[in-house]
């Protein structure tokens, strides 16, 4: 496999990670709005459903990024620019913390308002 092909594949993996992150950030915005609407309107199923679906999406995001992480981490050993790889991985970790914080806050809301 030529270095151009490997580099292109790595660039593709980084681009895929970027698209997944953008998609998850949009999903987070929609989830925040849905949970807020559910709390304001007093619709427990909207809050619980949103948290459930978002939790599944976060797990899928984490699994997909784990696969991409392994591919991209292999690129380090082949001399890929470390700053690009480190930046991408730092973004993934930061987003996972943000998504996890939202899910935890959502469950605090669920228990605080007695939805369960």
Secondary structure, DSSP 4 states (H G I P E B T S, - for coil): --HHHHHHHHHHHHHHHHHHHHHHHHHHHHHHHHHHHHHHHT-HHHHHHHHHHHHHHHHHHHHHHHHHHHHHHHHHHTT--HHHHHHHHHHHHHHHHHHHHHHHHHHHHHHHTT--
